[in-house]
Amino acid sequence: MKQKNWKFNLEAFHNYFNEETAVIFIANPNNPTGTYNTHKEIEDFLLNVPSNILVVLDCAYYEYVQENDYVDVHQLLNKYENLIVTKSFSKIQGLAAIRLGYGLANASLIESLNRIRQPFNINSFAQKLAINAIDDKEHIQKSIDVNQEGLKYLSEELSKLNLTTIPSVGNFISFNGQFNGKELFEALLRKGIIVRQIDLYDMPDFIRVTVGTMEQNQIFISALKELL
Ligand SMILES: *Cc1c(COP(=O)(O)O)cnc(C)c1O
């Protein structure tokens, strides 16, 4: 098992890579579970990965995480030359439509990537939007607050319905119960609510719901109550 309590058991990763491994990819927080690995877990892992293997730490949900033991990206980047941390404008900034993300790594790794980069990739309009969005601390904080409140509300309400939730630090929560994910997904869709069935992740009796505004969260919970 690579997973333990729905989070990556990084110690077990060592059984899966060998001299042919080029890249190890870790989503932290992970999607669709919403669980995360701590700084210590990531660091213990990096200490034992040969430096010729590139480790990609996908931190798409970075800002949502409020836990003190979450990764300190600066510290890791200063120490590990084979690490790249990736982030996206699709999540906290809400700019999925501009199709822009970025990676943080040491200068020599970035220089290598730059050599194979397509000459025409990120358009200047998207870059301009991203520069403004990254400075919009007010929007980021507001999204964090709305998300914290929503996560708490959804996990409490789902538990009241006797559903099992996976503790999430992202902007979504996955849960299961006595239902088929695909059927519940379709029933919610007919009520105008789009969630995710996650059978592709081998979780056919789970549903992942994204945290919305409080009004949207409440609409979702009442629709769910009608269906269960
Ligand atoms: C959403 C997401 C991304 C970023 O996706 P974009 O292509 O930038 O929209 C990356 N990793 C994970 C785990 C995600 O959930």
The ligand as an SDF file (V2000), in Angstrom:
LIG
                    3D

 15 15  0  0  0  0  0  0  0  0999 V2000
   -5.7380   21.5870  -10.1640 C   0  0  0  0  0  0  0  0  0  0  0  0
   -4.4840   20.8790   -9.9440 C   0  0  0  0  0  0  0  0  0  0  0  0
   -3.3210   21.2690  -10.5980 C   0  0  0  0  0  0  0  0  0  0  0  0
   -3.2460   22.4400  -11.5370 C   0  0  0  0  0  0  0  0  0  0  0  0
   -3.9980   22.2890  -12.6680 O   0  0  0  0  0  0  0  0  0  0  0  0
   -3.9440   23.3590  -13.8420 P   0  0  0  0  0  0  0  0  0  0  0  0
   -3.5760   22.5680  -15.0280 O   0  0  0  0  0  0  0  0  0  0  0  0
   -2.9170   24.3940  -13.4690 O   0  0  0  0  0  0  0  0  0  0  0  0
   -5.3140   23.9290  -13.9080 O   0  0  0  0  0  0  0  0  0  0  0  0
   -2.1600   20.5680  -10.3360 C   0  0  0  0  0  0  0  0  0  0  0  0
   -2.1480   19.5410   -9.4760 N   0  0  0  0  0  0  0  0  0  0  0  0
   -3.2340   19.1520   -8.8160 C   0  0  0  0  0  0  0  0  0  0  0  0
   -3.1360   18.0280   -7.8350 C   0  0  0  0  0  0  0  0  0  0  0  0
   -4.4460   19.7840   -9.0300 C   0  0  0  0  0  0  0  0  0  0  0  0
   -5.5390   19.3800   -8.3820 O   0  0  0  0  0  0  0  0  0  0  0  0
  1  2  1  0
  2  3  1  0
  2 14  2  0
  3  4  1  0
  3 10  2  0
  4  5  1  0
  5  6  1  0
  6  7  2  0
  6  8  1  0
  6  9  1  0
 10 11  1  0
 11 12  2  0
 12 13  1  0
 12 14  1  0
 14 15  1  0
M  END
$$$$
